[in-house]
Amino acid sequence: MLAHWNLRLRVFLFFALLGLASLVLIGGGLWLGWSRAVPRPDPGAFVLGGAAGGFAVLGLITWIWRLFDENLARPMQALAAQLRVLAHAEDAKPLDANQAQYLGDLAPAAHAIAERLSATRDDLALAVERETTRLAEEKERLETLLADVNAGILLCSGDHKVVFYNSVARNLLQDSNAPRLNQPVTGCLREGPVLHAYERLTQEGAAHSETQFLCSTPDGTAMFTATMRLVPQGNARGGGYALTLRDVTADIGLHAARETLLADMIEDMRRKAANLDTLSRLRAAGDDPIEQALVQETRALAQAVDCFGARYNETADVWWPRAEIAARDLMDSLRARLRSEGVTFSASHQPLSVVCDGFMVVSLLAQVALRLRDGGEIALAIGPGETAEEALVTLDWTGAPVAMAELERWLAEPLDLGQADLTGRFVLARHGTDIWPEALPDGRARLCLPLPRVEETGDHDLRGAVYDFSLFEKSRVAPLADMALDDLSYVVFDTETTGLLPSQGDEIVQIAALRVVGGKLLLAERLDMLVDPGRNIPEASTKVHGVTQAMVQGAPRIDQAGRDLHDFARGAVLVAHNAPFDMAFFHKHADEIGREFDNPVLDTVLLSAVLFGITEDHTLDALCTRLGVVIPEADRHTAMGDTLATGTVFVKMIEMLKGQGYATFGAVHDEMKKQMRLYKR
Amino acid sequence: MTEESDTAPRGANILLVEDEVNIALALKFLMERMGHVVTHIDDGAAALAQVEALAPDLVLLDVTLPGASGYEICQYIRGCRALDRARVLVLTARGADIERRKALALGADGFMSKPFEMAELQARVAELLASPREV
């Protein structure tokens, strides 16, 4: 309780108690003296003495209390109040050190804290202003970029409201389809494909953050290929997305007509050529050279038409948007489509992905399933097909197989995609597949639909945009020695070799390189290649780096690999761990490569000596441990793994070099050269 | 002209459904030379209407036909009890794998894509006619 009382009050009470105690003690002492005196004296003198002494002591205590209160308690209270004000108010008055002159070091210490707090606030305000300005400039540059991108771009919130659109989007979506801020995007695009794509991307466990699909305006007057990419919101899905639109209205009309003409022409010619060839095989040519020539030319014609047809099949519709879609996502989309129609189905699927226009295929399957609903529950399955490149979608039900004539009628009906000629048959043709009925045991029937299957692709993170707008301000005209470390571009690289002796026939078997720009290691800008050394790879070296003779069959030789690295490193400082070793291989083959590796070079072994002293361990493993860099063991001693380790270490070293006053390339290079004796040890 | 094997079945009732006149002519000639009786129909709808009455032992069936596709005819034949023993050999110009799978799934007993060697066709026909179809 006492701790919560005002300081001055506590001090006053302390001195009051002291005064009272003094009076009691004086009174007590005088009484003791009087009571012991023999004979007993007149108490009046004792009382007078006691009173005088008491007043004198009280007066002294009061005076001391006043001094204490004036020069200690009150200043301490005032100082505490001022510190509280400084902590919470931004432009408070500075501390008055004079009023606390009797508090010893307390006042100067508090003053120092107050000054530091003020300085920190000023620094913070400057940093915020700087970052705000930088962000505003970046925003302006991005807006400039977006304005010039030759595609319509819409940014939408998680509830499908438009939050941004560029001028191209405004031109693509006109009149009643025009985009409006904070209005649903389904006002300018048909909602089915957009919602379907968004649903797929935001499902829990969805592997992709981007998908492509075909969509149209609600009135069907325009058709677009669209790419939807989720806008990251921390680790959560379900946020907004970016839509990139390309107008294919004319293309579809043009392509559709042209594709149909070409397909019909090829089909007709193929039939005629096949018939001609068949007829030519009906009879042997005999000895008549003219007849032999006729047979030969007929067969050549048939083969040529067949080849032409095969080439057409390979290249037809490659521009049609297709995406990798997990079987599970296809199932879920179909279930959502059919739920509103009151159709349910049992589903089973294997963990695989198909390549298709998801909305089109789901629309086709929904159309077929709706017509099968009278056959009881439908069992839908997606599993492996006849080959590794094929998945098979099957719909099973109880009943007779669908008659082909009826199936063709279903396939001739338009799907709900806003265009009359987008039928089920059209979707099948675009995907190069077909659908057919089969009879199953026990009175059941099936429809089969093969679709292309694909392995999951990795490295989705590498698809993000790469930028560094600080490059706008970088100086590019100063001499290399005067260039700031942050203003330079670097290429960190590593090689794996057949052995350690380039001068005695060892060669490179693998090269990897990454770029460092603006202090950032750019994982999206990389070189990673095997190299045919033109000699055998000793087993001992394979045990280190894992590159075998079989792996380098067909790989480029050092002349091409060297040129590739030279092009990749154009204008950059080369960085490697033990650079003389790697560079020796390229210098050895300079004539074959036809390019001079005259880039400036930094060696992280020597930089380690600059930073940590020559007696420390400068191996790459030791550096990684020292700087807290962790590279998976499986990646160590691969060219890319070691490049990643060296690059990560090097980026940290740049900061440490700057911290030690080596701000320019010249300063670092000069200091690095002093450590060259490390290679002579 | 190739020589037929003396052990090959003869006298079978073959229905040829082919709309290409010259090919039909050649195939009819070949089948008749093998000793079979050939009925030629050049329209898919007409083939559907007549196949049950003709009760062929073997149907040589083109895919692309006017009126009804070869797939439709094949499915009809396989669904007709009276034609359980009829074999179906699908002939097509394209030969895409998906067409082969579709034809076989619909109950075709064989599939050949043009151009084919006459000897190969004769051998397939003989093979199909020699082995009774399991019902």
Interface residues (C-beta under 8 A of the other chain):
Chain A: E267 R270 R271 A274 N275 D277 T278 L279 S280 R281 L282 R283 A284 R299 A302 G309 N313 E386 P401 A403 M404 A405 E408 G432 T433 D434 W436 P437 E438 A439 C448 P450
Chain B: M1 E20 N22 I23 A26 F29 L30 T64 A68 S69 Y71 E72 Q75 R78 G79 A93 R94 A96 I98 E99 R101 K102 A105 L106 S113 K114 P115 F116 E117 M118
